[in-house]
């Protein structure tokens, strides 16, 4: 039987950590201090969360709410 890759969602950070990072960001705490306050999260992950918050207003944004049609309109 051939190997079939599993289609899974990428792992997500626990909700309480994400909520804490969001509240720190919207509480106008600097990114450097947010990284220091959350040593359990990798530094690059915190920076990607901050990037998503700046661009989309959420750590895990929903980029396409409606299914995209195939082909031309």
C-alpha positions, -999 to 999 in steps of 0.1 A, spaced: 0 0 0 15 34 -10 22 60 16 -4 87 17 4 120 34 -19 131 62 -37 164 56 -36 180 90 -38 215 103 -5 230 115 -2 229 153 -15 260 171 -4 276 203 -26 271 233 -55 295 235 -45 311 268 -10 319 255 -25 334 223 -50 355 243 -22 367 266 0 378 236 -30 395 220 -38 414 252 -2 424 256 -1 437 220 -33 456 223 -22 469 257 7 486 238 35 465 253 66 465 231 73 434 211 106 429 229 88 428 263 62 404 249 90 380 239 105 383 274 71 377 291 64 345 271 96 323 273 74 292 267 69 304 231 96 305 205 108 340 197 101 336 159 66 325 168 59 356 188 72 378 160 49 360 135 20 365 159 28 402 161 31 404 123 -4 388 119 -18 411 145 -4 442 127 -16 431 93 -49 413 101 -59 422 137 -58 385 148 -31 359 155 -48 333 133 -67 353 107 -94 338 84 -81 349 50 -110 336 29 -143 335 46 -162 323 15 -151 295 -7 -133 307 -38 -149 297 -71 -129 278 -97 -121 293 -130 -130 327 -144 -161 347 -134 
